[in-house]
Amino acid sequence: MHRLSLLCLALPLAGAHFTAHPIIDGLRGGYQVVVADLNHDGKPDIIALASGMGELAWYENPGWQRHVIVDGMARMINCTVVGADSEGIPEIVLASEFQNQAKNSLGIVWVLRHQGDPRQPWSKTEIDRLPTAHRLRTADIDGSGKPVVINAALTGPKAEAPDYRDQAPLVFYRPGEWKRQTISTENRGVVHGVFVIDWDGDGRDEILTASFEGIHLFKLEKGGRWSRTEIARGDPAPWPKSGSSDVTVGQLGRRRFLAAIEPWHGNQVAIYRQQAAVWARQAIDSSLVDGHTIQVGDFDGDGRDDVVAGYRGQGHSVYLYHAEDAAGERWSKQVLDDGGMAAASCAVADLNGDRRVDIVCIDGSKVKWYENQGPAAGD
């Protein structure tokens, strides 16, 4: 594995202009990119998780030097960072030994801790085994300022392809205790997407899931009970082509919208806008092949979040969608990377401290940083 040359490509997009910087090459099964400050120097670093490799590595901003976190892993699928110790270094929670078929998936969950120098190998401690453990996220579910780690299994333990008809567990762990606690087993079929947000502005995070049954909101109520609320049913096609695959939330000024890839590993980008008590669905694109990641960010500073969507299939690319009106009724589509990034995962963050949000994506073999250059003159 090695860093690519500093070959760059300027990309004009919907008012914001980007420069593509190749960061990493030579991955096997690149699957997830996570942005976090791992050495407490105030600069966001990159974790590049590759399912086909035994090493989990992070890349230090700004030179992107590679540091191995742990080795000897198999079929890693997701990780998240949580908390910070007295030195300001977080812990990492990692899921490995993943398979789509639950009967073949150990779903081992690990806690990784630095040993004094985060540039040196970290320790690993197994905390759980949950078949098809698939999506790990951090959430402050009770407003205590002490986030927990959410673990969403892809399917239920008895699920079989192609219908995957079983109830998929959604659980969480409190750091330090690391004891599995159940949120719900109500979702059925494949649960592919998880998004954390303070949905109702009460200072506590809620959890959005995207599954064969659509988009649902999970909230920790008083007394420790969890509620599940249907937001939208997603693609109306028959099971197993129904529902949603990935979901995120953006803003058009003061108005909130949802963006989703539908159905599972699907071809559509759908926008949901609230109309009275209903979240109305609008499919703004149906050209994706194996859609796998969706994010939002206000890249041109106009107060309207743009949507970033990546797909891994034929013609693989990353697209950016821009709301042409304040209500989000009309969307334009721009190409961020035509054929150069079969994106399995993207993240939105300011990587260079210029107060403009950038995009970083990973595919099977590489990671690219799309640096936001801001609006061009005349835009």
Disulfide bonds with the S-S distance in Angstrom:
Cys346-Cys361 2.10
